[in-house]
């Protein structure tokens, strides 16, 4: 189980540039795994690292002054978010495609929600709308965590 937040030094410029390379790397790993129906624990651990890094980057982009009041509320939602892509692998290395797709869907929906929240918050300062987005994000994260618990059991 990989937690979203590890204590790290602030990202340097070249580390941010390599984020695009990491996105291509994750796509390549997942395409190969889905096509072959097999993967390894090491590959899925790498997927965990890249997905959590990319999601953390999106979360960090919410630190702007216009959103800073809600940033801490959103940050609290992500404290215990775990990434367990290796749970989509059976002991013999076969991929559980349905589980993998569902995990990817949850994570992409969370990122879309974060992007929408940022855009909406930059346009207007409606506290009620912000609270609705935070509630939706909280529900989505809870649903994702419940799913993760069910596949690990």
C-alpha positions as CSV (number, residue, x, y, z in Angstrom):
1,X,0.0,0.0,0.0
2,X,1.4,3.3,-1.1
3,X,0.2,6.5,0.6
4,X,-0.3,9.6,-1.4
5,X,2.0,11.8,0.6
6,X,5.5,11.0,1.4
7,X,7.8,13.6,2.8
8,X,9.7,15.0,-0.2
9,X,11.8,18.0,-1.1
10,X,10.0,20.5,-3.3
11,X,10.1,19.5,-7.0
12,X,12.8,21.0,-9.1
13,X,12.1,22.2,-12.6
14,X,13.7,19.2,-14.3
15,X,11.6,16.9,-12.1
16,X,8.4,18.6,-13.3
17,X,9.5,18.3,-16.9
18,X,10.0,14.5,-16.4
19,X,6.4,14.2,-15.2
20,X,5.4,14.0,-18.9
21,X,7.9,11.2,-19.4
22,X,6.4,9.4,-16.4
23,X,2.9,9.7,-17.8
24,X,4.1,8.1,-21.0
25,X,5.8,5.4,-19.0
26,X,2.6,4.6,-17.1
27,X,0.6,4.4,-20.3
28,X,3.2,2.1,-21.8
29,X,3.2,-0.2,-18.8
30,X,-0.6,-0.4,-18.7
31,X,-1.0,-0.9,-22.4
32,X,1.5,-3.7,-22.4
33,X,-0.1,-5.3,-19.3
34,X,-3.6,-5.1,-20.6
35,X,-2.6,-6.4,-24.1
36,X,-0.7,-9.4,-22.6
37,X,-3.0,-9.9,-19.6
38,X,0.0,-10.2,-17.4
39,X,2.1,-7.8,-15.3
40,X,4.5,-7.9,-12.3
41,X,4.4,-6.4,-8.9
42,X,7.4,-4.2,-9.8
43,X,5.5,-2.7,-12.8
44,X,2.4,-2.0,-10.8
45,X,4.4,-0.5,-8.0
46,X,5.8,1.9,-10.6
47,X,2.2,2.7,-11.7
48,X,1.4,3.5,-8.0
49,X,4.3,5.9,-7.8
50,X,3.5,7.7,-11.0
51,X,-0.2,8.0,-10.3
52,X,0.3,9.2,-6.8
53,X,2.9,11.7,-8.0
54,X,0.6,13.1,-10.7
55,X,-2.3,13.3,-8.4
56,X,-0.2,15.1,-5.8
57,X,0.9,17.5,-8.5
58,X,-2.7,18.3,-9.3
59,X,-3.4,18.8,-5.6
60,X,-0.5,21.1,-5.2
61,X,-1.8,23.3,-8.1
62,X,-4.7,24.1,-5.9
63,X,-2.5,26.1,-3.5
64,X,-3.2,29.3,-5.3
65,X,-4.5,32.2,-3.2
66,X,-8.0,32.0,-4.5
67,X,-8.4,28.4,-3.4
68,X,-6.2,28.3,-0.4
69,X,-9.1,28.4,2.1
70,X,-10.4,25.1,0.6
71,X,-7.0,23.6,0.0
72,X,-6.7,22.3,3.5
73,X,-10.2,20.7,3.4
74,X,-9.3,18.9,0.1
75,X,-5.8,18.0,1.4
76,X,-7.4,16.3,4.4
77,X,-9.4,14.1,2.0
78,X,-6.2,12.8,0.5
79,X,-4.3,12.0,3.7
80,X,-5.0,8.3,3.7
81,X,-5.6,7.7,0.0
82,X,-3.8,4.5,-0.9
83,X,-2.7,3.3,-4.3
84,X,-2.8,-0.5,-4.6
85,X,-2.5,-1.2,-8.3
86,X,-0.6,-4.4,-7.5
87,X,-3.9,-5.7,-6.0
88,X,-5.1,-6.0,-9.6
89,X,-2.6,-8.8,-10.1
90,X,-3.2,-12.4,-9.2
91,X,-0.4,-14.4,-7.6
92,X,0.5,-16.0,-10.9
93,X,0.9,-12.5,-12.6
94,X,-2.4,-12.3,-14.4
95,X,-4.2,-9.0,-14.5
96,X,-7.7,-8.6,-13.2
97,X,-8.7,-6.2,-16.1
98,X,-12.0,-5.2,-14.5
99,X,-10.4,-4.2,-11.2
100,X,-7.5,-2.3,-13.0
101,X,-10.0,-0.4,-15.2
102,X,-12.1,0.5,-12.2
103,X,-9.1,1.8,-10.3
104,X,-8.0,3.9,-13.3
105,X,-11.5,5.2,-13.7
106,X,-11.6,6.3,-10.1
107,X,-8.3,8.0,-10.3
108,X,-9.1,9.8,-13.5
109,X,-12.4,11.0,-12.2
110,X,-10.7,12.4,-9.1
111,X,-8.2,14.3,-11.2
112,X,-11.0,15.6,-13.4
113,X,-12.8,16.8,-10.2
114,X,-9.7,18.5,-9.0
115,X,-9.2,20.3,-12.4
116,X,-12.9,21.3,-12.5
117,X,-12.7,22.6,-8.9
118,X,-9.6,24.7,-9.8
119,X,-11.2,26.2,-12.9
120,X,-14.5,26.9,-11.1
121,X,-12.8,28.5,-8.1
122,X,-10.7,30.7,-10.3
123,X,-13.8,32.0,-12.1
124,X,-16.0,32.8,-9.1
125,X,-15.9,32.6,-5.3
126,X,-19.1,30.8,-4.6
127,X,-18.7,29.0,-1.3
128,X,-21.8,26.8,-1.8
129,X,-20.4,25.5,-5.1
130,X,-17.0,24.9,-3.6
131,X,-18.6,22.9,-0.7
132,X,-20.5,20.9,-3.3
133,X,-17.3,20.0,-5.1
134,X,-15.6,19.1,-1.9
135,X,-18.5,16.9,-0.9
136,X,-18.5,15.2,-4.4
137,X,-14.7,14.7,-4.1
138,X,-15.1,13.2,-0.6
139,X,-17.8,10.8,-1.8
140,X,-15.7,9.7,-4.8
141,X,-12.6,9.1,-2.6
142,X,-14.7,7.1,0.0
143,X,-16.1,5.0,-2.8
144,X,-12.6,4.4,-4.2
145,X,-11.2,3.5,-0.8
146,X,-14.2,1.1,-0.2
147,X,-13.4,-0.6,-3.6
148,X,-9.7,-0.8,-2.8
149,X,-10.6,-2.5,0.6
150,X,-12.9,-5.0,-1.2
151,X,-10.2,-6.1,-3.7
152,X,-7.5,-6.4,-1.1
153,X,-9.6,-8.7,1.1
